[in-house]
Amino acid sequence: MAGRRARTGRGWDASPPRPGDGDTARRPRRGRRGRGEDSEAETTPSPPRNEAEVAREICLRQLAVRPRTRAELAGALAKRGISDEVSAEVLDRYDEVGIIDDAAFARAWVSSRHAGRGLSRRALANELRQRGVDGEVAGEALGELDEETEAATARTLVERKLRSARGEPDAVFRRLVGMLARKGYPPGVAIRAVKDALAAQSAEAAEFADRIDADALADAEGDLERDGRAVD
């Protein structure tokens, strides 16, 4: 019987690969960097950041949300531990290039809050003071809101509320003057706005407005003063 043909290939009896056989010869593995080298690179501490750079980033994040006054930005920097010297340096530079402009902020604030919320000059002055705007700067911005415009806004607010007002005329009258008081309107402006709006609503409301006596006005003024103090 003829002997079996010897197996070839890659079985248990395969011959070891010869040098130069590209399909079977293994290439030597490339060496790897030691673990210590990688760890050292990963844990190398970054250089400490400049305090002024940190201060600028804080300011820019604050300004990205909405415009800010210089006092608001100074307060934000103080809370983050920025020194007074660095804070003044950064804010002075922002003043120079116009990034901070309290006068422009006050004008925009007065225009927006009066048109959007119907706030009076008194209420707006209080808000600007809380945001650190200088009194003279605030006064100039508030000067653009004259008495005629303020009275017209009060009347518009009352007319809007009257559309859904329910209850006795006396109760409605008091609620409306109280609403204007919380927005900072002085008693004379508030009471006049409510009386005029009631008189224009209907014959019954006009009759009530004509009958509002001195005692009712005095009580309403008292309500206005109490609500007005909440604005201050």
RAZI-V413697 format. One record per backbone hydrogen bond with DSSP energy under -1.0 kcal/mol. CO is the residue of the C=O (numbers start at 1). NH is the residue of the N-H. Records with the same first field share a line. If there is no record, write none. Layout:
# RAZI-V413697
CO = NH + NH
This chain:
# RAZI-V413697
11 = 14
18 = 21
20 = 22
21 = 25
34 = 38
35 = 39
36 = 40
37 = 41
38 = 42
39 = 43
50 = 54
51 = 55
52 = 56
53 = 57
54 = 58
55 = 59
56 = 60
57 = 61
58 = 62
59 = 63
60 = 64
62 = 66
69 = 73
70 = 74
71 = 75
72 = 76
73 = 77
74 = 78
75 = 79
76 = 80
77 = 82
78 = 81
83 = 87
84 = 88
85 = 89
86 = 90
87 = 91
88 = 92
89 = 93
90 = 94
91 = 95
92 = 96
93 = 97
94 = 99 + 100
101 = 105
102 = 106
103 = 107
104 = 108
105 = 109
106 = 110
107 = 111
108 = 112
109 = 113
110 = 114
111 = 115
112 = 116
113 = 117 + 119
120 = 124
121 = 125
122 = 126
123 = 127
124 = 128
125 = 129
126 = 130
127 = 131
128 = 133
129 = 132
134 = 138
135 = 139
136 = 140
137 = 141
138 = 142
139 = 143
141 = 144
142 = 145
146 = 150
147 = 151
148 = 152
149 = 153
150 = 154
151 = 155
152 = 156
153 = 157
154 = 158
155 = 159
156 = 160
157 = 161
158 = 162
161 = 164
168 = 172
169 = 173
170 = 174
171 = 175
172 = 176
173 = 177
174 = 178
175 = 179
176 = 180
177 = 181
178 = 182
180 = 185
181 = 184
183 = 120
186 = 190
187 = 191
188 = 192
189 = 193
190 = 194
191 = 195
192 = 196
193 = 197
194 = 198
195 = 199
196 = 200
198 = 202
202 = 206
203 = 207
204 = 208
205 = 209
206 = 210
207 = 211
213 = 217
214 = 218
215 = 219
216 = 220
217 = 221
218 = 222
219 = 223
220 = 224
221 = 225
222 = 226
223 = 227
224 = 228
225 = 229
228 = 232
